[in-house]
């Protein structure tokens, strides 16, 4: 599809020419400016500009295939692993363009951690899952320091009391919800600045989901958190800001309460009220 056809499609779908609401915040930790993403000839993200606030939870919502996970993966260059993916525009962390050729993606992904949809603990012990990052990044200078990092990360992930007596058993032996909290402990063990979560509760039962949501609320006092979710109820519960995506466009962004009670754009309203999506 050429760009003219793409623009025509966006226009006829009733999408706004510019994002509705305020894309800017006072203290952004990350900024995206005019970001386009292409998979081969197909445009997946169209001209997205957005600030992500420091120590704030922002939710990305929208129907399947709308680009929210694609955009999330741009924030720590996970799309680099896809050969046909091409990204234009600028994404900055603390004012530094993360797509600068001089940027090393390994330390970048320590600063911008990721928790995936399906829990993916390494086939290692619980201890080694959490210790892996501090070891490869040289964060721990002694065995005692490594032990402290593992314990504090598991505590912050709400898992320490459940696993402290079986740290050397496989992480894969934990329940689904425990595995996801282990993955969160693994992400925070390297002291990230931003945590990306791609539908972190979609494979979990309601009790495990509630624990993850409590954890997100606790972690938001220390970290900037970006969460992609299919659950509008979850977005309403965990986030301060919400961004609504549709057909690769950022349609509307604003305070979560306002988005859910008084959306400014008709498409946002239609999605929130269940008319489509």
C-alpha positions as CSV (number, residue, x, y, z in Angstrom):
1,X,0.0,0.0,0.0
2,X,1.5,3.4,-0.9
3,X,1.4,6.3,1.5
4,X,-1.4,8.1,-0.4
5,X,-3.7,5.0,0.0
6,X,-2.7,4.7,3.6
7,X,-3.6,8.4,4.3
8,X,-6.9,7.9,2.5
9,X,-7.7,4.8,4.6
10,X,-7.0,6.7,7.8
11,X,-9.1,9.7,6.7
12,X,-12.1,7.6,5.6
13,X,-12.0,5.6,8.9
14,X,-12.9,8.8,10.7
15,X,-9.5,9.1,12.4
16,X,-8.4,12.6,13.6
17,X,-5.6,14.3,11.6
18,X,-3.9,15.0,14.9
19,X,-4.1,13.2,18.3
20,X,-6.9,14.5,20.5
21,X,-5.9,15.5,24.0
22,X,-2.5,16.6,25.4
23,X,0.4,14.4,24.2
24,X,2.8,16.3,26.4
25,X,3.5,16.1,30.1
26,X,5.6,18.3,32.5
27,X,8.3,15.8,33.3
28,X,8.6,13.3,30.5
29,X,10.9,10.3,31.0
30,X,10.5,9.2,27.4
31,X,9.4,11.2,24.3
32,X,8.2,10.0,20.9
33,X,8.1,12.4,18.0
34,X,6.5,11.7,14.6
35,X,7.1,7.9,14.9
36,X,6.2,5.8,11.9
37,X,6.7,2.0,11.8
38,X,6.7,-0.1,8.6
39,X,6.7,-3.9,8.2
40,X,7.9,-4.0,4.6
41,X,5.4,-2.0,2.7
42,X,2.7,-2.1,5.4
43,X,2.5,0.9,7.8
44,X,1.8,-0.2,11.3
45,X,2.3,3.1,13.2
46,X,1.4,6.4,11.7
47,X,3.0,9.6,12.9
48,X,2.7,9.0,16.7
49,X,3.9,11.8,19.1
50,X,3.6,11.1,22.8
51,X,5.3,11.9,26.1
52,X,5.6,9.3,28.8
53,X,5.7,10.9,32.3
54,X,8.2,10.1,35.0
55,X,7.0,7.7,37.7
56,X,3.6,7.4,36.0
57,X,1.6,4.5,34.6
58,X,0.3,5.0,31.1
59,X,-2.0,2.4,29.5
60,X,-2.2,1.7,25.7
61,X,-5.7,0.5,24.7
62,X,-7.4,-0.2,21.4
63,X,-8.7,-3.1,19.3
64,X,-6.4,-6.0,18.2
65,X,-4.0,-5.0,15.5
66,X,-4.2,-1.3,16.2
67,X,-0.5,-0.9,16.8
68,X,-0.3,-0.6,20.6
69,X,2.2,-3.5,21.1
70,X,4.2,-2.4,18.0
71,X,4.6,1.0,19.5
72,X,5.4,-0.4,22.9
73,X,8.2,-2.5,21.4
74,X,9.7,0.6,19.8
75,X,10.4,2.0,23.2
76,X,13.3,-0.4,23.9
77,X,14.1,-1.3,20.3
78,X,12.6,-4.8,20.4
79,X,11.4,-4.3,16.8
80,X,15.1,-4.3,15.9
81,X,14.8,-8.1,16.0
82,X,12.4,-8.1,13.0
83,X,14.3,-7.8,9.7
84,X,11.5,-6.1,7.7
85,X,10.7,-3.5,10.3
86,X,11.7,0.1,9.7
87,X,11.2,3.0,12.1
88,X,11.3,6.7,11.4
89,X,10.9,9.7,13.8
90,X,12.6,10.0,17.1
91,X,12.2,8.3,20.5
92,X,14.2,9.6,23.4
93,X,15.0,8.5,26.9
94,X,16.0,11.3,29.2
95,X,16.4,13.5,26.1
96,X,18.8,11.0,24.3
97,X,17.6,9.5,21.0
98,X,17.5,5.7,21.6
99,X,17.8,5.1,17.8
100,X,21.1,6.9,17.6
101,X,23.6,4.5,15.9
102,X,26.0,5.0,18.9
103,X,23.4,3.6,21.3
104,X,24.1,0.0,22.6
105,X,20.8,-1.8,22.9
106,X,22.0,-4.1,25.7
107,X,22.3,-1.4,28.4
108,X,19.2,0.4,26.8
109,X,17.1,-2.7,27.5
110,X,18.4,-2.8,31.1
111,X,17.2,0.8,31.4
112,X,13.9,0.1,29.6
113,X,12.8,-3.4,30.9
114,X,10.1,-5.6,29.3
115,X,7.6,-8.0,30.7
116,X,5.8,-10.0,28.1
117,X,2.3,-11.3,27.6
118,X,3.2,-14.9,28.4
119,X,5.5,-15.5,31.5
120,X,8.9,-16.5,30.2
121,X,11.2,-17.4,33.0
122,X,14.6,-18.7,31.9
123,X,15.1,-22.5,32.4
124,X,17.2,-21.8,35.5
125,X,16.6,-21.6,39.2
126,X,14.5,-18.8,40.7
127,X,17.6,-17.2,42.1
128,X,19.5,-17.4,38.7
129,X,16.5,-15.9,36.9
130,X,16.8,-12.7,39.0
131,X,20.6,-12.7,39.2
132,X,21.0,-13.1,35.5
133,X,20.8,-9.3,34.6
134,X,22.9,-8.0,37.5
135,X,25.6,-10.6,36.5
136,X,25.7,-9.8,32.8
137,X,25.6,-6.0,33.4
138,X,28.2,-6.2,36.2
139,X,25.9,-4.6,38.7
140,X,26.8,-6.8,41.7
141,X,30.4,-6.6,42.9
142,X,30.2,-9.4,45.4
143,X,28.1,-12.5,46.2
144,X,26.6,-10.7,49.2
145,X,25.5,-7.8,47.0
146,X,24.0,-10.2,44.4
147,X,22.1,-12.0,47.2
148,X,20.8,-8.6,48.4
149,X,19.7,-7.6,44.8
150,X,17.9,-10.9,44.3
151,X,16.1,-10.7,47.7
152,X,15.1,-7.1,47.3
153,X,13.9,-7.6,43.7
154,X,11.8,-10.6,44.8
155,X,10.4,-8.6,47.7
156,X,9.4,-5.7,45.4
157,X,7.8,-8.1,43.1
158,X,5.7,-9.5,46.0
159,X,7.3,-13.0,45.6
160,X,9.9,-13.3,48.3
161,X,7.8,-14.9,51.0
162,X,6.5,-17.5,48.5
163,X,9.9,-18.6,47.1
164,X,12.5,-17.8,49.8
165,X,12.8,-21.5,50.8
166,X,13.1,-22.8,47.2
167,X,15.4,-20.3,45.5
168,X,17.4,-23.0,43.8
169,X,14.3,-24.8,42.3
170,X,13.4,-24.1,38.7
171,X,11.5,-20.9,38.0
172,X,9.4,-22.8,35.5
173,X,8.0,-24.8,38.4
174,X,6.1,-21.8,39.7
175,X,2.4,-21.0,39.0
176,X,1.6,-18.7,36.0
177,X,1.1,-15.7,38.2
178,X,4.2,-16.4,40.2
179,X,6.2,-16.8,37.0
180,X,5.0,-13.4,35.8
181,X,6.0,-11.8,39.1
182,X,9.4,-13.6,38.7
183,X,9.7,-12.0,35.3
184,X,8.9,-8.6,36.9
185,X,11.6,-9.3,39.6
186,X,14.0,-10.1,36.8
187,X,13.2,-6.8,35.1
188,X,13.7,-4.6,38.2
189,X,16.9,-6.4,39.3
190,X,18.9,-4.2,36.9
191,X,17.4,-1.0,38.3
192,X,15.5,0.1,35.1
193,X,14.0,3.5,34.7
194,X,11.1,2.4,32.6
195,X,9.2,-0.9,32.6
196,X,7.2,-2.0,29.5
197,X,4.4,-4.5,30.1
198,X,2.7,-6.1,27.1
199,X,-0.6,-7.5,28.3
200,X,1.1,-8.9,31.4
201,X,-2.1,-10.4,32.8
202,X,-3.8,-11.9,29.7
203,X,-2.6,-15.4,30.5
204,X,-3.4,-15.2,34.2
205,X,-6.5,-16.0,36.4
206,X,-8.3,-13.1,38.2
207,X,-6.5,-13.7,41.6
208,X,-3.0,-13.6,39.9
209,X,-4.2,-10.6,37.8
210,X,-5.2,-8.7,41.0
211,X,-1.7,-9.3,42.5
212,X,0.0,-8.0,39.4
213,X,-2.2,-4.9,39.4
214,X,-1.3,-4.3,43.1
215,X,2.3,-4.7,42.2
216,X,2.0,-2.1,39.3
217,X,0.5,0.4,41.7
218,X,3.4,-0.2,44.2
219,X,6.1,0.0,41.5
220,X,4.8,3.2,40.0
221,X,6.3,5.2,42.9
222,X,9.7,4.1,41.7
223,X,9.4,3.4,38.0
224,X,7.8,4.7,34.8
225,X,5.4,2.0,33.6
226,X,3.9,1.6,30.2
227,X,1.2,-1.2,29.9
228,X,-0.6,-2.5,26.9
229,X,-3.9,-4.0,27.9
230,X,-7.0,-5.4,26.3
231,X,-8.9,-4.9,29.5
232,X,-10.3,-1.4,29.8
233,X,-11.2,-2.2,33.4
234,X,-7.5,-2.9,34.0
235,X,-6.4,0.4,32.3
236,X,-8.9,2.3,34.5
237,X,-7.6,0.6,37.7
238,X,-3.8,0.9,37.2
239,X,-3.0,3.9,35.1
240,X,-3.0,7.7,35.5
241,X,-2.9,8.3,31.7
242,X,-4.5,6.3,28.9
243,X,-3.7,6.4,25.1
244,X,-6.2,5.0,22.6
245,X,-4.8,3.6,19.4
246,X,-6.7,2.7,16.2
247,X,-5.3,1.6,12.8
248,X,-1.8,2.6,13.8
249,X,-2.9,6.1,14.8
250,X,-2.8,7.5,18.4
251,X,-6.4,8.8,18.4
252,X,-6.6,10.3,21.9
253,X,-4.6,10.5,25.1
254,X,-5.4,12.0,28.4
255,X,-6.0,11.4,32.1
256,X,-7.4,8.0,32.6
257,X,-10.6,9.2,34.4
258,X,-11.3,11.7,31.6
259,X,-10.7,9.1,28.8
260,X,-13.2,6.7,30.4
261,X,-15.8,9.2,31.5
262,X,-15.6,12.0,28.9
263,X,-13.6,10.9,25.8
264,X,-13.2,13.8,23.3
265,X,-13.2,11.8,20.1
266,X,-16.1,9.7,18.8
267,X,-13.9,6.7,18.0
268,X,-12.6,6.6,21.6
269,X,-16.1,6.8,22.9
270,X,-17.3,4.0,20.6
271,X,-14.5,1.8,21.8
272,X,-15.0,2.6,25.5
273,X,-18.7,1.9,25.2
274,X,-18.3,-1.3,23.4
275,X,-19.7,-0.3,20.0
276,X,-16.6,-1.9,18.3
277,X,-13.3,-3.4,19.2
